[in-house]
Amino acid sequence: MSLPLSSPKWLTNCVQSLIFILCCVVFLIFDLLDSVFCVIYGYIDKLIEGEVSPCCCSNWERQKRRMNVTDDDISDSLYERRNIFREMGFLRYERKREDSTTNFVKGSARSVNRWSDCGCDSCLSWVNDGSDYKLHFVVKEPLLVPGENCKGKPSENVIFLHGFLCSSSFWTETVFPYFSEKTNHEYRLIGIDLLGFGKSPKPRDCSYTLQDHVEMIEKSVVLPLEMTTFHLVAHSMGCIIALALAAKYPKNVKSITLVAPPYTSSEGDACLNALSMLAGKKLWSPLSFGSSFMSWYEHLGRTVCLVYCRNHRIWESILKFITRRRDLHFLTTDMTRHTHHSAWSSMHNVLCGGAKFVDSYLIILTRVGVRINVIQGEKDQVVPMECCSKFELKAPEAEINIIPNANHGTVLFGREKEFALSLEHIWESCC
């Protein structure tokens, strides 16, 4: 018996229904496992450290009082993520902790890192700076007199901000070598390791809010280097931080170049909408699945960091042996240079929480007339084209450049020289 002509459509609908059901079942299992691991980590934290590390499964009001921050600083996505078992109170471990204002420095009673975080010299190098820690950054000074360009004028400053799970190497190893001789003589280039990533501090007593990131950049770079004017270049998560920094210094910023900005609307439940758009629960592609897994499940994500990040030296040795390479690609090493707390909190409080503020930042910058340039990959699966379209509606004067066949990484990788040239054109036009 032959199939009806409508069978391809029927078959497609059937497959889609099966995928939907499979997705629901898989993430329901993850909901249960996350609740179970919440209890497990509660007991292990108490056993090893003498106190239970707070988590986002706890009561919101208690969390707010403990962190001593306002509602606006913290993303709603941290506590409003749907988990049927958490909502039922199933297996929830009541995590109680006394308020403390003690600085977590080396040698104090409480360790600067969780037992599940890496404690190697590289990951804890920031502790040697004492309690008044600052961000790690790389400066490429002009080739002539420091602070002056070839015409005897003050050098132009450019601040580069990386994205999620990266470091300043994202810029220093790619774009920096391709700038022209003129740029190398006239511009001071600063690549920053954002708070909680790379070689920068990763404090436990920090909520990694958008304000925390901006204040650390201000404290570590803008004020010490006496920047009266500067350009901003940012990728992915760094774009939200760049807009926040620019809105704080609108008269000092000459231009902003945003590469794959994760812009979502500030209307409605902005934080939850951003979480759904940037890390919706999907089984495919692998990148989308990984984003959803690490963004929705705090304790399962901590388990991944326990296995991978805490033992990064072992994994790096294995990779070096397999690839027969002495030095691994910087993206491979950067991926582990964080703690679960710094990555989890930044993901929610910057990428999702920032959705509440971006529109106001754009209003400020548009009013002042700051030049905004957006570079977006046509096939970006991390930050979909929908984000770029919405950004264009809110900032119609922004210059949008869509790179054909480029994704979240290849929007830069493989076209470093072209990218550097485009930056030089932007900076030159602002002079």
CORNOR-V665563 format. One record per backbone hydrogen bond with DSSP energy under -1.0 kcal/mol. NH is the residue of the N-H (numbers start at 0). CO is the residue of the C=O. Records with the same first field share a line. If there is no record, write none. Layout:
NH: CO / CO
//
This chain:
6: 3
9: 5
10: 6
11: 7
12: 8
13: 9
14: 10
15: 11
16: 12
17: 13
18: 14
19: 15
20: 16
21: 17
22: 18
23: 19
24: 20
25: 21
26: 22
27: 23
28: 24
29: 25
30: 26
31: 27
32: 28
33: 29
34: 30
35: 31
36: 32
37: 33
38: 34
39: 35
40: 36
41: 37
42: 38
43: 39
44: 40
45: 41
46: 42
47: 43
48: 44
57: 54
62: 58
63: 59
64: 60
65: 61
66: 62
67: 63
68: 63
77: 74
79: 75
86: 82
87: 83
88: 85
89: 84
91: 88
104: 102
107: 104
116: 113
123: 119
126: 123
127: 124
128: 125
129: 126
132: 130
137: 190
139: 188
142: 183
147: 144
148: 152
151: 148
154: 146
155: 185
157: 187
158: 230
159: 189
160: 232
165: 162
169: 166
170: 167
171: 167
172: 168
174: 170
175: 170
177: 174
178: 175
183: 179
184: 180
185: 181
186: 182
187: 155
188: 139
189: 157
190: 137
191: 159
192: 135
195: 200
196: 193
197: 336
199: 196
212: 208
213: 209
214: 210
215: 211
216: 212
217: 213
218: 214
219: 215
220: 216
221: 216
222: 217
224: 220
225: 222
226: 221
229: 251
230: 156
231: 254
232: 158
233: 256
234: 160
235: 258
237: 234
238: 235
240: 236
241: 237
242: 238
243: 239
244: 240
245: 241
246: 242
247: 243
248: 244
251: 248
252: 248
253: 229
255: 370
256: 231
257: 372
258: 233
259: 374
262: 260
269: 267
272: 268
273: 269
274: 270
275: 271
276: 272
277: 273
278: 274
288: 284
289: 285
290: 286
291: 287
292: 288
293: 289
294: 290
295: 291
296: 292
300: 296
301: 297
302: 298
303: 299
304: 300
305: 301
306: 302
307: 303
309: 304
311: 308
314: 310
315: 311
316: 312
317: 313
318: 314
319: 315
320: 316
321: 317
322: 318
323: 319
331: 328
332: 328
333: 329
334: 330
335: 332
336: 333
337: 335
342: 338
343: 339
344: 340
345: 341
346: 342
347: 343
348: 344
349: 345
350: 345
351: 346
352: 347
353: 349
354: 351
355: 352
356: 353
357: 353
360: 356
361: 357
362: 358
363: 359
364: 360
365: 361
366: 362
367: 363
368: 364
369: 364
372: 255
373: 398
374: 257
375: 400
377: 402
378: 405
379: 376
386: 383
388: 384
389: 385
390: 386
391: 387
392: 388
393: 389
394: 390
397: 394
398: 371
400: 373
402: 375
405: 402
410: 406
411: 408
412: 408
414: 411
418: 414
419: 415
420: 416
421: 417
422: 418
423: 419
424: 420
425: 421
426: 422
427: 423
428: 424
430: 427
//
